[in-house]
């Protein structure tokens, strides 16, 4: 990771940087002016898909959740750069990539500083023509191979000690080749592998299947499919 200190901000870029990154690139208005927005996705906040460096990137702004998020939606107390959520996610993505795990490539990040308060944005490479597990299940059933691929992939992350703080079926994607990716590693970390947090992580994933099943009029998932996924998960470990 390369760190560039500005008067009121930091820019984070990959160590193998071969393109230009500027502060303005972390504002959606920059991409709108250049007619480079190709899509968006709503969640806690809008993620913008933009044309960047002859490919597509995802621009995400960091927001707080919970009750404090209603008061300080995107403001965080700055202690040091390494403690910021964006620095930690950027560093984690680089580390996971070095281990060969399927995560988006971090392209750049910005930490804006004012009077001890910071706001942050991150730009990552988009997974090629990705479809989330949640989107797939609204249209059709997952095949046995797809269920096993999810189980195997999550097991690989867990074996590496990679904890995903929000493991749910909106953050698990299939690319055009059927490869599984995990995205959104905000508040993720590397931990000593053990059954306690890994079991809790899988329970969180199971709850997300049930939660989404209750939201959509059509949703192709049942307990038998979960058992196929879990069997593949345990076999891969």
Beta strands, then each sheet from edge to edge (+ up, - down):
strand 1: 2-6
strand 2: 9-13
strand 3: 37-41
strand 4: 47-52
strand 5: 55-61
strand 6: 76-77
strand 7: 106-114
strand 8: 117-125
strand 9: 131-132
strand 10: 162-163
strand 11: 172-174
strand 12: 180-182
strand 13: 189-190
sheet 1: 1+ 2- 7+ 8- 5+ 4- 3+
sheet 2: 1+ 2- 7+ 8- 6+
sheet 3: 9+ 11- 12+
sheet 4: 10+ 13-
end
